[in-house]
Amino acid sequence: MIDRLAEAQVRAYHLLMTVDPADPRVHAAWYRLAELVDGYTDLITEVIHRARRLPALGDHRR
């Protein structure tokens, strides 16, 4: 999720700096970034309220 957020932010910023800001691709890129931020915010809220658990990472054998 973090990788997708970072990739979307880089793409949105790159488009903003390299094409006409009125270009529909700029709006689409920033809209996609906002969607990802909303999704991440929802995920974190659910984790905080224990409505969702994140998968365990690594080998937890003892």
N, C-alpha and C positions, 0 to 999 in steps of 0.2 A: 504494500500500500504506500509506504513512504517513497519507494522507488518510482511508482506511478505519479505520485504528487510532484516529486522533483522533476521528472521528465516533462510533465504537463506545464510546470512553471517555466522551465527553460524554453520550451516550445512557444508558449504564449509571449514571453518576454522577447524572444528572438523575432517572432513575427511583428510584434509592436515596433521593434527597432529597425526592421528591414523592409516592411511594406507599408503602403498607405494605411493609416489607422482605420479608415472607413472600409477597408477590405473585409468581406464577410469571414475570411479565415481568422482574422484577428479576434472578432467577436466570438466565433466558434471555439477558438482555443481558450479564451478567458472564461467562457461559459463552461467548458469541460473542466477546467481547473476548479471553478467554483463548485461544480457537482462533486468532484473528488474531495474537496475540503469538507463539504457537507456530509458526505459519506464517512469520512474519517472522524469528524466530530460526533456523528451518531454512534460510531463504533466505540469510541473512547467513552462516551456517556454511558453506553450499555456496560462496558467493562467496569467502570467506576461503580455503577449500581448493581453489579454482579448479575446482570441480566444476560451476559455473554462472557464466555471464558476464551482466552487465547490458547492456542495449542502450546504444549510444552516443547521446548527446543532441546536438542542434544540427547545424549544417552543418560538416563537417570537410574541405571542399574546400580545396585549397591553390593 
